[in-house]
Amino acid sequence: MADDSTSGQGAATGRSGGGFRATGRRRKPHGRRRRVLKAVAWSVVAAAVLAGTGLGFAYFKLDGNISGVDIDAKLGKHRPGNTPDGSMDILVLGSDSRSGTHGKYGKDGGGARSDTAMVLHVNKEHDKASVVSIPRDTIVERPECVRNDGGGTAPAQRTMFNSAYETGGPACAVKTVESMSGVRMDHYAEVDFAGFKKLIDRLGGVEVTTKKPIDDPDSHLKLKPGEHKLGGEQSLGLVRTRHAVGDGSDLGRIRLQQAFVKALMDQVDSVGVFSSPKKLYELADSATSAVTTDSDLDSVGDLAGLASMLKGVESEDVHMSTLPVTYDPQDPNRVVPMESKAAKMWAAIKRDAAVPESAEKGSASDGNDAGSVVG
């Protein structure tokens, strides 16, 4: 996919004294503070509180849980521009890289790959966010990347998006997203599926409502219509379900993932870990053990800064969208970006503006009814 050359507002962060700092204006505190945060970020900001309560040892234990990856050198100098306007863009991946192939949820050929890819854009006011999901089956032009074994690899003209992670790990995934979007990624975060299961169990499960039955033999998930409280095992099955919803493609799975993320945000609000230091620590321990970040986010202090930035963003403030795609004429099991619509979507992100509805109108994901399965 060609780079979008439309100019606009990017994102920037800085670090002061080894900590996390976001530029731009802060949002004034709400009178009502629901503290709806991304599970990992929210958990670690709570963990940071432990350091001031006589449990400093817990802080350092949690700090050691986080895996950091220095990707800057592998990305090189030819990257999209970075405008310090206070907004932020983070590539969030879900993968099985730590724990190997989770065969009972459906196998993929080759090594570890990124099953889930979302670009999270937080606006400069820090009160709204946009999420753009990238289908793993999207055919892209992958840029030249440094391979996982340290060698170089030539650009690939027609390859699946998730092969970037398999080829060159986080740096190649970031580089591919920047190449196809023209948006600079300020940070990278990866959630391991095994750690994800433990985190959901620590949260006490996530409440979802299914409007239609789900019966997917590959993900081993079977749910009747109605209200459910999903534990870690079932939650992982839900976000990896594809064959039993929509048209059976990755586009249906993305709709389920987006619905689950919003349900998770609402669930975090009701956990009440601040009233229980033990539960707070267990949750933070699971959260920090499940995440791998770039080297500028690989400490509790840095993640606490991110959590503080996100604390005013509630689930209704998050706009979910999917990269506009159409089915590949050469392979109906793959999708290709709709260039003009994708350019419109990425241009809005760079301008720190809301993604227009017209960007998704007519996309293959727009006609997928999997979004009506989970309410």
Secondary structure, DSSP 8 states (H G I E B T S, - for coil): ------------EE-STTS-EE-S------SS------HHHHHHHHHHHHTTTT-HHHHHHHHHH-EEE--HHHH-S-------SS-EEEEEEEE-TTT---GGG---SSS--EEEEEEEEE-TTSS-EEEEE--TTBEEEE--EE-TTS-EE--EEEEETTHHHHHHHHHHHHHHHHHHH----SEEEEEEHHHHHHHHHHHT-EEEEESS-EEETTTTEEE-SEEEEE-HHHHHHHHT--TTSTTSSHHHHHHHHHHHHHHHHHHHHT--GGG-HHHHHHHHHHHHHHEEEETTS-SHHHHHHHHHHHTT--GGGEEEEE--EEEETTEEEEEEE-HHHHHHHHHHHHTT----GGGTTTSTTTT-GGGGTB-
